[in-house]
Amino acid sequence: MKNKKFILVALFALLLGVTAPMASVSAHPKYVTTPKLLRGKWYYHHSNKTQYIKITKYTFHVDNYKNGKKQPGSFTASGKKFIGKISMLHLSTHVSKKGYRLIGLSESNADWNLKKVKHHGKAALKCWSYNPKNLKLKMVSYYYHK
């Protein structure tokens, strides 16, 4: 008799738990924010080419110039804009062993490995990438505060 009551109470509790209205939770993706250390306007100049990058709380903007004229290939990645559930702005969630953060466009090869340093007594973002002519070699460039 006790077993029947126990089974009946357990079934009633299970039925009540399954049919009880559940509060719906909408899962909004979180905005991607950049580290305060990297934010600001920065430029890199080499021979007749200049590249400007602007990093704000939610955006990463890149402009390319050659001989003072704007070139194609400029873009802005926003941490508030999503394609499906993927943010346009990609930012690594951890810092590498050498202190670099990966930032750039999601789902593309347009990314920068950046670290804030002092170079020739000025604040700069140190950026390394692989040499396109020899992928075994790394190239280092410095973006100075504008």
N, C-alpha and C positions, 0 to 999 in steps of 0.2 A: 504494500500500500504506500509506504514511504517513497519507494522508487518511482511509482506512478506519479505521485505528486511532484517529485523532484523533476522528472522528465517533462511533465506538463508545464511547470513553472519555467524550466529552461527553454522549452519551445516557444512559450509566450514571450519571454524576454528576447529571444532571437528574432521572432516575428516583429516585435515592437522596434527592435534596433534596426532591422532592415527597412521597414516601412516608414520609420520616422523621417520627417523632412530634414534634409541636411542643408546647412548653410552653404551656398555656393561661394567659392573664392575665385576671383578672377586673377590669373597669373600674368601680370604685366611685366614685361622685361624691364630690367633696371637700366638706367642711363649709364653710359660709359664716361667716366671723368678722368681727366689727365692729372698727373701729379703736379703739385704746385711748383716743384723744383724745375720742371721743364717749361712752364708757361712763359709766354712773352713773344716778342718779335725777334727773329734771328736771321742772319744772312751768311752765305758762303760765297766767296768770290774766287774764281780761278780763271786766269787769262782774260778772255772777253765774256765769260759766262758768270752769271750771278743767280743764286737760288735763294729765295726768301721763304722762310717758314714762319707761320704764326700759330701758336698753340694757346688756346683758351681753355676754359674749364671743360667745355663739351666739344670743341672742334680742333681739327688739325688741317691747316691750309698751306698749300705749296704753290708758289709762283716761280716760273723759270724765265730768265731774261738772257738775251744774247745781243751784245752791242747796244744795250739800253732798250731793246724792243722785246715786248712780251712774246714768249714762245708758246706753242700748243703744249698741252700736258699739265696745265695747272689743274688742281682739284681741291675740293674741300670735303673732308670726312667728318661727319657729325655723330656724336655719341647719342644724340636724341632721335636719329632717323634709323629705322629698321627696315630690312628686307626680310619679310617673314618674321622670324624671331632673332635674326642676326643683325647686330648693330653695324652700321657702315664704318665706324671707327674701331680699329683693332688695337688693343693695348694689352701687353703681356701682364698677367696678374702677379708675376714675381720678377724680382731683379736678378740678373745673371750673377755668376760668381764674381765677375769683374765690375759689377755695378751698372750694367747697361739695361735699359728698358726698350722693348720692341714696340714701336708705334707706327700706325699707317692704315691703309685701306684693308678692310676685311676681304677675304677671298681673292687676294691679288698678291703680286710680288712687290707692290709699292709700299715698302716698309723701311723704317730707319731704326738702327740700334743706337740709342742716344744715352749720354751720360753727361751731367754737368761737371765741368772742370774749370781750372784757371789755366789759361794758355797765354804766355807772354804778358802776364799780369792782368789779363782781362777775363771776365766771365765768358765762358764758351760752352757750347754743346759739342762734345766729341762724338763723332759718328764713324762707325766702321762698316765696311761692306766688302764683299769679295770683288776682286779685280775681274772685270768682264773678259779681259784678254787671257788671264791665267787664274782659274778659279781656286788654285792652291794659295794664292797670295791675297792678303787683305789690304784694303785701302783705308786710310784714316783721313778724315777731313774735320775741320772745325767751323762751327757756325757761331758767329759773334753776335752779341746783343746789339740790336739796332737802336 
